[in-house]
Amino acid sequence: MCSLRQLCTNPAGRPRTSSIYYVVLIALTCNLTTFAKAGLVISVDFNPMVDGIQNTLSVVQGESFSANVVLEYDDLIGLDSYQFSLQFDDSAMTATAAFQFTPAGFDSFPTALTIDGPNIFPFNAASGPFPFSGPTSIAPVVIGTVTFNAGMTLGNFSLQPYEDGLLDGSFDNNGEQILNLDFNSGTVTITAVPEPSSIVLSLMAGAYLLVRRPRRRLSIKEIFSCG
């Protein structure tokens, strides 16, 4: 098997130009792959009782439902603080309640969540009791729950976490703002309430099947044992 030195040189010991380009390409690819992996991930999850992020939900008009905001972090520098907002389509749904929870290793800021039109803010916490001492790894944890009522508009609608450029921001234990992060939205599909006539037809069809279900014939032994 060739060493890296043998790969990059010819038999005369001179550099192979094409091989050098190849090594540089590998190095750049590795750096891009490392950069692409976000340390901080914020997701919308409609069912935290199921493994993985459940980011889609179907409801009917007027139905109440909940959306959970999940935080995940993995970086050796450590997460000192976070602050972000959640946006939704207030023409299709109404937010009726919003609560946030402080993950282990953090202190809450003295602020409650505010529902202001299509925005809910601020989801936030900071490491404590000492600053810049946040954890380096946080398994997916629910840090907030919002309850909505679906409106009458049909279609697919997004719940999108985001950072307000003026007020929001997340920082690591070096005091640097975290720029390599992912916001994963959730999608709510609002469907029409079934018409009463279709419900009645469904019930009638079920009753008909029950009536038409064939009876089990008795065996000879069962007939004589009845007497």
Secondary structure, 3 states (H helix, E strand, C coil): CCCHHHHHECCCCCECHHHHHHHHHHHHHHHHHHHHCCCEEEEEECCCCCCCCCCEEEEECCCEEEEEEEEEEECCCCEEEEEEEEECCCCCEEEEEEEECCCCCEECCCCCCEEECCEEEEEEEEECCCCCCCCCEEEEEEEEEEEEEECCCCEEEEEEEECCCCCCCCEECCCCECCCEEEECEEEEEECCCCHHHHHHHHHHHHHHHHHCCCCCCCHHHHHHHC
